[in-house]
Amino acid sequence: MLKHLYFICPTDHLESVIESTFREENYYFTSLGNSITFDQTKMEEINDFIESKNIKEVTFVLSDTNTFFKEALNNQFFNEGNHMNNFYHEISNQKKLTSVIWQKSDLQLPVLSLFLDRKMKELQAYINYWFEDKVKVNAKIYSRKKNVFNEIHSELYSLRYYSQN
């Protein structure tokens, strides 16, 4: 049976949905809005867990209705002492970059995809150092209306892939 680690936001309440959709041996690491930072201590903990449980796949998942993400997208930041400031500023910066090629009303999916893509690549770099491509890292967005998990396609939204003819 495949062993899978999910990075989720506790406010999305996705554990039961994941369990019923992906019938694997599932484990969870939670952080508000998937705002986790991968410092040395945290990476040692994650790598030890991946190794001890023989995890083969890691997936970042956020719901399209995630409260923290929506607050950040709507510039509803809290006070400067809040530990979520980096998360809010990261989303705000991504929103500014994405709005160059997308209409403001359509920013949620592109910004969410690019945010998850960045987290995925950040973790992949650390994991590859320890496990040499033995652990797959990906990301999904859960659509509450459709009750489906969609793979992210950041290449559709990134300025890196966008060219104007």
C-alpha positions in Angstrom: 0.0 0.0 0.0 1.3 3.5 -1.0 2.2 5.7 2.0 1.4 9.3 1.4 2.1 12.5 3.4 -0.3 15.4 3.0 0.5 19.0 3.9 -2.9 20.5 4.7 -4.5 23.5 6.5 -6.5 22.4 9.5 -9.3 24.9 8.7 -10.0 23.1 5.4 -11.1 19.9 7.3 -9.9 17.7 4.4 -8.7 14.6 6.3 -12.0 12.7 5.9 -12.3 13.7 2.2 -8.7 12.6 1.5 -9.3 9.3 3.3 -12.4 8.5 1.3 -10.8 9.7 -2.0 -7.3 8.3 -1.7 -7.4 4.9 -0.1 -3.8 4.7 1.0 -1.9 4.9 4.2 -2.2 8.6 4.7 -0.4 10.9 7.1 -0.9 14.6 7.7 1.3 17.6 8.5 -0.8 20.7 9.2 0.0 24.4 9.0 -2.4 27.4 8.6 -2.8 28.0 4.9 0.1 25.7 4.2 2.3 28.5 5.4 5.0 26.1 6.7 8.6 27.3 6.5 11.2 24.7 5.8 13.9 25.5 8.3 16.7 23.0 9.2 14.9 21.6 12.3 11.6 21.1 10.5 13.3 19.5 7.5 15.1 17.0 9.8 11.7 16.2 11.4 10.0 15.8 8.0 12.8 13.7 6.5 13.0 11.4 9.5 9.2 10.9 9.3 9.4 10.2 5.6 12.2 7.7 6.1 10.6 6.0 9.1 7.2 5.6 7.5 8.6 4.8 4.0 6.6 7.6 2.4 6.6 7.6 -1.4 4.5 10.6 -2.2 4.0 14.1 -0.6 1.1 16.3 -1.6 0.3 19.9 -0.7 -3.5 20.4 -0.6 -5.5 23.5 -0.1 -9.2 24.0 -0.5 -10.4 26.6 -3.0 -12.3 28.1 0.0 -9.3 28.3 2.4 -9.9 31.1 4.9 -6.3 32.2 5.3 -5.7 32.2 1.5 -8.8 34.3 0.9 -7.8 36.8 3.6 -4.4 37.2 2.0 -5.9 37.5 -1.5 -8.2 40.2 -0.2 -5.4 42.0 1.6 -7.0 41.4 5.0 -3.7 41.2 6.9 -3.6 41.1 10.7 -1.2 43.1 12.9 2.5 43.0 12.2 3.2 40.7 15.2 1.3 37.9 13.5 3.3 34.8 12.6 1.3 34.6 9.3 2.8 37.8 8.0 5.3 36.0 5.6 2.4 34.0 4.2 0.2 37.1 3.7 3.0 39.0 2.1 3.9 36.1 -0.2 0.3 35.8 -1.4 0.1 39.6 -1.9 3.3 39.6 -4.0 2.1 36.7 -6.1 -1.2 38.4 -6.6 0.6 41.5 -7.9 2.7 39.5 -10.3 -0.3 37.4 -11.5 -2.5 40.4 -12.0 -0.2 41.4 -14.9 -1.7 38.6 -17.1 -5.0 37.8 -15.4 -8.1 39.7 -14.6 -8.5 40.7 -11.0 -11.7 38.7 -10.7 -9.9 35.5 -11.8 -6.9 35.7 -9.5 -7.8 33.0 -6.9 -6.9 29.9 -8.9 -3.7 31.3 -10.5 -2.3 32.7 -7.2 -3.3 29.5 -5.3 -1.6 27.3 -7.9 1.6 29.4 -8.0 1.7 29.4 -4.2 1.4 25.7 -4.0 3.9 25.2 -6.8 6.5 27.3 -4.9 5.9 25.3 -1.7 6.2 22.0 -3.7 9.5 23.1 -5.3 10.9 24.3 -2.0 10.2 21.0 -0.3 11.3 18.9 -3.4 14.8 20.6 -3.2 15.2 19.5 0.4 13.8 16.0 -0.1 15.9 15.3 -3.2 19.0 16.1 -1.2 18.1 13.3 1.3 16.2 10.8 -0.9 17.5 11.4 -4.5 14.2 11.5 -6.4 12.6 8.5 -4.5 9.8 10.7 -3.1 7.3 12.4 -5.5 6.1 15.8 -4.4 3.0 17.4 -6.0 0.1 19.7 -5.1 -3.7 19.7 -5.5 -6.5 22.1 -5.0 -9.7 20.8 -3.6 -12.9 22.2 -5.2 -15.7 22.1 -2.6 -18.4 22.7 -5.2 -17.3 19.8 -7.4 -15.9 17.6 -4.5 -12.8 16.9 -6.6 -9.1 17.3 -6.2 -7.4 19.0 -9.1 -3.7 18.9 -9.9 -2.1 22.3 -10.1 -0.9 23.6 -13.4 1.3 26.5 -12.5 2.7 26.7 -16.0 -0.7 28.1 -17.1 -0.3 31.0 -14.8 3.3 31.8 -14.4 5.0 34.7 -16.1 7.9 32.4 -16.8 5.7 30.6 -19.4 3.8 33.6 -20.6 4.9 35.4 -23.8 3.2 38.2 -25.7 3.5 38.0 -29.4 
